[in-house]
Amino acid sequence: MAGPRLNRVFLLGRLTRDPELRYTPNGTAVADLGLAVNDDYKAADGSWRERTCFVDITVWGRQAETSCEYLSKGRQALIEGRLQLDTWETNEGQKRSKLKVTADRVQFLGGPPRDGGGRSGGAPRGEAQREQADQSAPEPPADDDIPF
């Protein structure tokens, strides 16, 4: 069918698990991410409520490798991609389908989680070392401690 087509998705959320990296037989990197996206809505009684949508995301190539290197559970990410419908048949012959997102761009947002969760706090090696150095730096004196 000819005509205009648009299949773009932008999602901002937090990872629900650490990324899982694998390689195709020809050596292409593929990562699977789980993203939780929160949405506020007004209920019938007038109160505001929050709902969460869980989205499976597939990332390909070098971006898959860097996603696994820098992202971990709880980290915030902005995903730009397209919807893809996967269909399959179970061993019992039932047809199944699942809508997921194939990422074209993954942007890492915010810093690593401060609770120590994830791989080395979710920070790349150099960043983790800088954070440790920052944490061991002495506190500057308060204004009332300055002698002049």
Secondary structure, 3 states (H helix, E strand, C coil): CCCCCCCCEEEEEEECCCCEEEECCCCCEEEEEEEEEEEEEECCCCCEEEEEEEEEEEEECHHHHHHHHHCCCCCEEEEEEEEEEEEEECCCCCEEEEEEEEEEEEEEECCCCCCCCCHHHHCCHHHHHHHHHHHHCCCCCCHHHCCC
